[in-house]
Amino acid sequence: MVSLHLLSAPGREAILAGTLASWAATDWGETRPRLHFDTATAGPAHERIPAAWLAMLRAALAADDAPHLLLLEDDLDFAHHLRHALLHWPPLTTGTIATFASLYDPGLPASPPHTAADAHRTYFPAHPRYFFGAQALLLTRPFAAWAVARFAQHGGPQSRRLIALAGEFAPGAPIPVHRPSLIQHTARTSAWGARLHRAPHFDPAWRPPAAG
């Protein structure tokens, strides 16, 4: 149902090892993401990183025929019940993800209208203007295949390119973000030279409330 992929690069072996150790402590058991590596040795980060992410997306599409693809970065901690939370997440189980969703929430604002009743859900619709963060993105296969051919039409980080592409593929469709964040960003430096961000409400022991 979900194909798992993770992007890293040479020289980040210790960071990757920590992320894989955190993954191994989740309920995915022995199943782990397929690893992809950015092998470029030159070029500015704002060009090299999106290119590597695009290469991962292409390889992910070719790897199997899963209807959803989870693309991860290599500096993460994971909630222990990640698999259970993801496979029981309403946007996934009801088929309401039109383009992509995020399992990482660095304090993103919600898209209006957002009511008090929404506070009881395990997701919210991200405001597309302020969306950022490609730490854990869940793409539908149709959108991923469509976006690959058009990725270069937009600039900036991959998260901003995807927001632009999502607006073209399914105008007005929400971008669900898991609440609370199932992922924590563990980076101590930014490959982009940008300000670091973390999930303010990450709880590694969180699990979905029982149905009913």
N, C-alpha and C positions, 0 to 999 in steps of 0.2 A: 504493500500500500504506500510506503514511503521509502524512497531511495536516499541513502545517507552518504554525504560527501563532506570532506574537510580539506581546506587549503592551507598549506604551510610553505616554507621556503628553506633552502640550505642556510645553515647558521642559526636556525631557531630550534634546534633539536631539544634543548632543555625545556623550552616553552611548550613545544609539542608534547613532550613526555608528560608534563604536568597535566595538560588537557586530556590526554588519553587515559591517564590515571584517574582523573575525575570521571571520565566517561565510563571506565570500567566499574566504578562504584555505583552506577545507575542500574536500573532494571532492564537494560538492553541485554544483559548477560554477556555472552561471548561475541555478540554481533557488534561490530564497530564500523565507523564510517570508512568509506574508501578514501585513501589519501591521495591528494594531488599536490604538486610542488611547482612553485614559481621558479623557473630555471633561468630567467633573464638576469643578466649580470650588469646591465647598464640601463640608463634612462631614468627620468624623474618618477618619483613615486606616484604622482597623480596620473601617469600614463601606464606605468608598469603594473600596478596593483589591479586596476580594472581589467587590463588585458589578461592577467593571470586568472582573475575571477571568471572572465568570459570563457577562457579555455577550460576551466573546471566545469562550467555549465554545459559546454558542448560535450565534454566527456561524460558527464552525468546523464545527459539525454541518450547517449549511445550505449551506456552501460546496461540498461534494462528498459522495461516498459512500464515502470511504476507510475501511477497517476500523479504522484506528488514527489518533489525533490527537496530535501532539507540540506541546505548549503551552510557550512559552518566555517568560522575562522579558527585559528590555532591557539588562541590565548583566552580560554574559557573555563569556567566551572559550571557544572550541571546540577540541576535538581535531581535528587536520588530517584524519584518516581517519574523521570522524564518520559519514558516510553508510555506508561499508563496515562499520564497527563496528555500527551500528544494524541494518542490513538483514541482518547475519549473526549477530545476537545470539540465542542459543538461546531465551530466553523469548518472543521475537517469532516466530522461525521455526517453533517447535514449537506455537505457539498456546496457551501456558500462562499468559498474562497474563489473569487472570479479571476484573480491574477496572482497575488502572493500575500503572505502574512509573515509576522515576525514573532518569534518566541522570546525576544530580548526587548526589554522596555527600560531605556535609560531616562525615564521620566517624560515620555512624549505626551504632548497635549492631544486630547480627543477632538475628533471632528464634530462640529455641531450638526444637528441637535443631539445633545447628550443629556439624558434624564437621570433622576435619582435612582430609578429602577436599574439602570445600567451598572450601578456600583456593585450589584450582586452577581454579575456575570464574570466569567473567567476570561473575558476579552473586551476590548473597546476598539472603535474605529479610529485609526490614527488620522490626525489632520495632515493631509498630504504636503502642505506648504512647509511644515516643520519636521517632517519625518527624516530621520537619519539612523544609521546603524545597520551594518550588514553582518552582524555577528552570527545570526541564526535565522536565515530566511527560508520560508517554506513556499515553494513555487508550484503552481499547477503545471502539468506537462504542456497543455496547449499554449499557455502564456509563455512558458520558458522557450518553447520552440519558436514562437513568433518573435520573442524578444531577441533571440540570438542574432537573427538577420538584421535587426534594427539597432543593436546596441551602440554602434559607432555614430548614430545620428544625434546622440546627446553627449554632453560632457560631464565632468565631475565624478565623484565617487559612485560606486555601483548602486548604492541605495538611492541616490538622487536620479540616476539614469532609469532605474526601475520604476520610480514614482512617475516620471515623465512617460515612460512606455505604458504603464498601467492606465494612465489617463487617456491614452490613445486606444488601447485595446478594449477597455471596458469603462467608458466615461462615467464617473459618479459612483463606481463600485467601491465599497469600503475596503480598507486595508486593515484586517484584524490584527491586533497585538495582544499577546497573552498577558493576562493579569492574574497573579503577580508574575514577574519575569521568571522564566524557567532557566535562564542563563545569567551568569555573572561574567562581566568582562574583567580579566585579570591583568591586562596590559599595564606596564609601568612606564613605557614610552610609546609614542605614537609613530607609526611608520609614515604617516602623513605630515607629521610635525604639528598636528592639531591638538586642541585641549582634550585631555583624557576624559572619558565618561564611564559611569558604572550604573548598574541597576539599583535604585535606592531601596527597593522592597524585595530583593531576592532572598528567598528562604530555601536552603537546600533540602529541608525536610518536608516542604509543602507537598501535598497531594490533593487531587480534586475532591470536593465534598461528595459524599455518597448520593446517588440519584434518589429523588423522592424525599 
